[in-house]
């Protein structure tokens, strides 16, 4: 059994769902981010909400 399989979430997904709904409405996301952090959500989980909603940034590299 892997370590990841042994880790249990210490919070409900409600905080991340609220963040996603705030993004959908165009509301200020900061209060929802703070709530998610207080509920022990990780940076990766919070960023996952933004990546699903807006996509991941990928910089184009151009050579002169």
C-alpha positions as CSV (number, residue, x, y, z in Angstrom):
1,X,0.0,0.0,0.0
2,X,1.4,3.4,-0.9
3,X,1.7,6.4,1.4
4,X,-0.9,8.3,-0.7
5,X,-3.4,5.6,-0.1
6,X,-3.0,6.0,3.7
7,X,-3.6,9.7,3.7
8,X,-7.1,10.8,4.6
9,X,-8.5,14.2,4.0
10,X,-8.9,16.3,7.1
11,X,-11.6,18.5,5.5
12,X,-14.7,18.3,3.3
13,X,-14.5,19.3,-0.3
14,X,-17.1,22.0,0.5
15,X,-14.4,24.6,0.8
16,X,-12.9,23.8,-2.6
17,X,-16.4,23.7,-4.1
18,X,-17.2,27.1,-2.6
19,X,-14.0,28.4,-4.2
20,X,-14.9,27.0,-7.6
21,X,-18.4,28.5,-7.3
22,X,-16.9,31.9,-6.4
23,X,-14.7,31.7,-9.5
24,X,-17.7,30.8,-11.6
25,X,-19.6,33.9,-10.3
26,X,-16.5,36.2,-10.7
27,X,-16.5,36.9,-7.0
28,X,-13.5,37.7,-4.9
29,X,-11.7,34.4,-4.4
30,X,-9.5,35.4,-1.5
31,X,-12.0,34.7,1.4
32,X,-12.7,31.3,-0.1
33,X,-9.0,30.6,-0.4
34,X,-8.5,31.6,3.3
35,X,-11.3,29.3,4.3
36,X,-9.8,26.4,2.4
37,X,-6.4,27.0,3.9
38,X,-7.9,27.1,7.4
39,X,-9.5,23.7,6.6
40,X,-6.1,22.3,5.8
41,X,-6.4,22.3,2.0
42,X,-3.0,22.2,0.3
43,X,-1.7,24.7,-2.2
44,X,-1.9,22.1,-4.9
45,X,-5.6,21.4,-4.2
46,X,-6.4,25.1,-4.3
47,X,-4.4,25.6,-7.5
48,X,-6.2,22.6,-9.0
49,X,-9.5,24.5,-8.7
50,X,-8.0,27.4,-10.6
51,X,-6.4,25.2,-13.2
52,X,-9.7,23.3,-13.8
53,X,-11.6,26.6,-14.1
54,X,-9.1,28.7,-16.1
55,X,-6.4,26.3,-17.4
56,X,-2.7,26.2,-16.6
57,X,-0.3,28.9,-17.7
58,X,2.3,27.9,-20.2
59,X,4.8,30.4,-21.4
60,X,5.9,30.3,-25.0
61,X,9.6,30.4,-25.4
62,X,10.7,32.2,-28.5
63,X,14.2,32.5,-29.8
64,X,15.4,35.6,-31.5
